[in-house]
Amino acid sequence: MKMKHFLLAACLLPAISLANSQIVIDKSSQSYRLFVDGQVVKTGKVSTSKRGHPTPSGSFKIRSKFQMVRSKKYRALMPNAMFFIGTKYAIHAGWVPGYPVSHGCIRVPRSDSPQLFSILPVGSTVIIK
């Protein structure tokens, strides 16, 4: 994690504990809620999977994080990627038009992704409904 991202998170959300954070993705409303210590600290829009490329539902853990990675299959850049199922599904920055367009990943707005990347450590819970 880069220090500037940590400092940004610290400035925007003072006195939070990063150890108990989770994100809840709602596919029906194409939105997310970020929780820290059981309190909602941020909400925003997402774009989940389009038809034929499902985003899985369930409870997962963030397994790995990369500030920049490129999808081998789609050759697309995935800034601030947080993988929760192997290397197939991730939360990452991208185009969020307000409806499902991804190939299974969860896209968050580029403006939100640095803060989410900073606040959600490896091991954080990802709930997708």
N, C-alpha and C positions, 0 to 999 in steps of 0.2 A: 504494500500500500504506500503510495507516495504521501509524503508529509503534507503537501498542500491540500490533498483531498481530505485528510484527517482534520486539518485546521479549518477547512471550509465547513465540514460537518460540525465541528465544535462551535464555530461561530453561529451557524444557523440553528442548531439545536443544543443550546448550552446545558450542561450538567446531565447528560444522558449516559446510561450504561450501555455500551455496545455489546456486552456479553449476552444479553437476553433480547435479541431482536429477531423479528420474523416478518415476512411479507405474505400477504394474502392476495391472490389474483382471482378476480371474478370474471370468468369468460363471458357470462351473459351481459354484463354491463361494460366489458372491456375496460376495467379499471383495476387499480391496486390500492391497498392500504398497507402502510409500513407501521409496524408496532415496535416499540421499545419499552421493555418492562411492562407490557400489557396495555400501554397507552398508544393511541393512534397519533403519530407525529408527522405523517405526510400522506397525502393521497394524490393520485394522478391517473392518467389514462395509459392504456396498454394496447397493443395489437397482438392477438394470439393467432392461431392457425386458421388458414383458409380450408375450404372443403378438400378432403383427400390427404391432408397433412395435419393430423390431429395433435393438439397440445394435450398431454396427459393430464388427468385429474388425480388428485390425491395429495398426500403429505410427503415431502421430500426434504433432503438436507443439501445445502450448497456444498459441493464436493471440491471444487477448484475455482480459482478466479484468475483472470488475465486482463490486463489493461487494454491489450489489443490482440486480437486473433482473427484469422481469416478462415471462413468456412471452406473446407476442401471441396465439399460437394457443390456448393452454390457460388464459390469464389467471392463471397461477400465479406466485407469487413464487419467485425462484431466488437465495437468498442465496449470496454467495461463489462466483459462477459463473465457471468457467474453461472457455472455449469451445475445442474442439479441431478442429471441422469447421465452418467458417463460423459462423453463428449458430443452427445446427440442433441440435448436440450439445454438451453441457457436463457437467462434473462440478460438482455444486452441493449445498448442504445441503437436506435434505428428510426425509420419513418413510422409514425403512429397516426394514421388517418382517422381513427375513431371506429374502425371496423376490422374484422379479421383479415389479415393479408400475409401472415408469415407461413413458413414451412414447418411449423411446430414449436419454434422458440417463442419467447415472450419478449416483444420489443417494448422498450420504454423510451420516452422522449430524450433526446440528447441533453436537454437542459436538466433532466432529473437523474440521469445515469451516474454522474460522478458522486453525488450524494448517496445514492443507494449503494454504490460500489464501496464507499467508505464505511457506511453504517452496518452493512450486512457481512459479517466475517464468515469464513469457511465454517460450516457446521450450523449456520442459521437455518431455520425452518422456512420452507416455501410451501404454502398451501394453495392449491389450485382447485377452484370449484367451477 
